[in-house]
Amino acid sequence: MAQLDAYLERKAGVLAQGREKFTTSPEAALVRLKATSHVAGNTGVRPVRMGDYIVISDSAPGLAGHSLGPSSPEMLLGALASCLVHTYLLQAALLEIPLDNVEIEITGALDMTGVVGLPAEGPIKLEQLGYKADITSPASDADITRLHAAVETACAVLNTLRSPMEVKRVA
């Protein structure tokens, strides 16, 4: 018996309910999401509301921040890590693959040249994104390979970053 069996069984039941609901009401499958942020006074701290939750984002002292929370690029890496873990759980439940643990490490780089106002080539963006998936499971190597492939197809944040869409400023 794997450590996450009870959770994955519960998740499989919820996913089955979702399939039933979305089959009869396909319009319900499109979930609208929203995040908002603002500068908190003269601190530079940026509370970010995501659904019912608020996370404080800040900069390091090298950018006049106070390190009171993750930077925006770190939050993006964290969102990817969280989405990958969740997608491993979803796919394990759907594929009936037992899991003991899932841990994801995301790495990336940000050239700070343009951030501080020096000339930079191209737009300022995160580079060299990569992830390591540490999966602990009694499943066969073939099942874990199948799980990795399913996650690569199904992870929303991963696929958004790999195939970015146009993001428009709305007036």
C-alpha positions in Angstrom: 0.0 0.0 0.0 1.4 3.4 -1.0 1.3 6.4 1.4 -1.0 8.5 -0.8 -3.5 5.7 -1.7 -6.4 7.1 0.4 -5.9 10.6 -1.0 -5.7 9.4 -4.6 -8.8 7.3 -4.1 -10.7 10.4 -2.9 -9.2 12.4 -5.8 -10.3 9.7 -8.3 -13.9 10.0 -7.0 -13.9 13.7 -7.3 -12.5 13.5 -10.8 -15.2 11.1 -11.8 -17.9 13.5 -10.5 -16.2 16.3 -12.6 -16.3 14.2 -15.7 -20.0 13.4 -15.2 -20.8 17.1 -14.6 -18.7 18.4 -17.5 -20.3 15.8 -19.8 -23.8 17.0 -19.1 -22.8 20.7 -18.8 -19.6 21.3 -20.9 -19.8 25.1 -20.3 -19.1 24.5 -16.6 -15.6 23.2 -17.4 -14.3 26.6 -18.2 -13.3 28.1 -14.9 -12.5 31.9 -14.8 -9.5 32.8 -12.7 -8.3 36.2 -11.4 -5.4 37.6 -9.5 -5.0 41.2 -8.3 -2.1 43.1 -6.8 -1.3 46.6 -5.7 1.6 48.4 -4.0 1.2 48.7 -0.2 2.1 52.2 0.6 5.7 53.2 0.3 7.1 49.8 1.2 7.0 48.4 -2.3 5.4 45.3 -0.9 2.8 43.8 -3.2 -0.1 41.9 -1.7 -1.4 39.5 -4.4 -5.0 38.3 -4.1 -5.6 34.9 -5.8 -9.1 33.7 -5.1 -9.7 33.8 -1.4 -6.0 34.0 -0.5 -3.4 36.8 -0.2 0.3 36.2 -0.7 2.8 39.0 -0.1 5.3 39.5 -2.9 8.4 41.7 -2.3 11.8 42.3 -3.8 15.2 41.7 -2.4 17.1 44.6 -0.8 19.1 44.9 -4.0 15.9 46.2 -5.7 14.8 48.4 -2.7 12.7 45.6 -1.2 12.5 44.1 2.2 12.4 40.3 1.4 9.1 40.0 3.1 7.8 37.5 0.6 8.8 35.8 -2.7 9.6 37.9 -5.7 7.3 37.8 -8.7 9.6 35.4 -10.7 9.9 33.2 -7.6 6.1 33.1 -7.5 6.0 32.0 -11.1 8.4 29.2 -10.3 6.3 28.3 -7.3 3.1 28.2 -9.3 4.8 25.9 -11.8 6.1 23.6 -9.0 2.7 23.5 -7.3 0.9 22.8 -10.6 3.3 20.0 -11.5 2.8 18.3 -8.1 -0.9 18.6 -8.4 -0.9 17.2 -12.0 1.2 14.2 -10.8 -1.5 13.6 -8.2 -4.3 14.0 -10.7 -2.7 11.8 -13.3 -1.7 9.1 -10.7 -5.4 9.0 -9.6 -6.6 8.8 -13.2 -4.0 6.1 -14.2 -4.3 4.3 -10.9 -0.6 4.5 -10.2 0.2 4.4 -6.5 2.4 7.2 -5.0 4.2 7.6 -1.7 5.5 11.1 -2.5 5.9 13.7 -5.2 8.5 16.5 -5.0 9.2 19.0 -7.7 12.2 21.3 -8.0 12.1 24.2 -10.4 15.2 26.1 -11.5 15.5 29.2 -13.7 17.6 32.3 -14.3 16.9 36.0 -14.6 19.4 38.3 -16.2 19.1 41.4 -14.0 20.9 43.7 -16.5 17.7 45.1 -18.0 15.9 45.1 -14.7 18.3 47.7 -13.3 18.0 49.8 -16.5 21.1 48.8 -18.4 20.7 47.9 -22.1 19.6 44.3 -22.6 19.1 42.1 -25.6 15.4 41.3 -26.1 12.7 41.4 -23.5 13.4 40.8 -19.9 12.2 37.3 -19.0 13.0 34.2 -17.1 15.4 31.8 -18.9 16.6 28.3 -18.6 13.5 27.0 -16.8 13.7 23.3 -15.9 12.2 20.9 -13.4 13.2 17.8 -11.6 10.4 15.4 -10.5 11.3 13.1 -7.6 8.6 10.4 -7.5 8.5 7.8 -4.8 6.2 4.9 -5.7 6.0 1.1 -5.6 4.9 1.3 -9.3 6.9 -0.2 -12.1 9.4 2.0 -14.1 7.0 1.6 -17.1 4.1 3.1 -15.0 6.3 6.0 -13.8 7.3 6.7 -17.4 3.6 6.7 -18.4 2.9 9.1 -15.5 5.7 11.5 -16.6 4.2 11.5 -20.1 0.7 12.2 -18.9 1.9 15.1 -16.7 3.8 16.6 -19.6 0.5 16.7 -21.6 -1.8 17.7 -18.8 0.0 20.3 -16.6 -1.7 23.7 -17.4 1.0 26.0 -16.1 3.8 24.0 -17.7 2.0 24.0 -21.1 1.1 27.7 -20.8 4.8 28.5 -20.3 5.9 26.2 -23.1 3.3 27.7 -25.5 2.7 31.1 -24.3 -0.4 33.0 -25.4 -0.8 36.6 -26.1 -1.3 38.6 -22.9 -3.1 41.9 -23.6 -3.3 45.0 -21.5 -7.0 45.7 -21.1 -8.1 49.3 -20.9 
